[in-house]
Amino acid sequence: MNTDVRGRVKIKSNNPYKKPSILFNYLSTESERRDWIAAIRKTRKLIETEAMSKYRGKELSPGKGVETDEEILEWVSRDGESAYHPSCTCKMGFDDMAVVDDQLRVHGVENLRVVDASVMPFITNGNIYAPVMMIAEKAADMILGKKPEAPAQND
């Protein structure tokens, strides 16, 4: 699947109990629409192979009634989900598009840091758990004022 689709998260209020505005922006590019159509068609083709025959049952979703490109895209817009974890919405840096600084502090907001996959520049190819744990570990050290350990010396 294409990973160039960009959504957004916006703070709507200074009240921390107010939910932010989130736009995933699915199906916003032609390449993503083509990828979804191809994914559904390829999945169906794989399921119809002899090797999958003992596992094959009735298609539950999107269902046999969803055949044309337009029907597939309508199903995706209504019921589809991304396997990717939302990430990369809080750019780190100091330019106009940056949300957090190099200490993960939100520009223009006191005492607020972003410590999750949002600060990642790109979606990882593997599971997101380990990179997010490392971001959290680094953030904890920065918040506590711990200095980084010296690099290990090879003998």
Beta strands, then each sheet from edge to edge (+ up, - down):
strand 1: 8-10
strand 2: 21-23
sheet 1: 1+ 2-
end
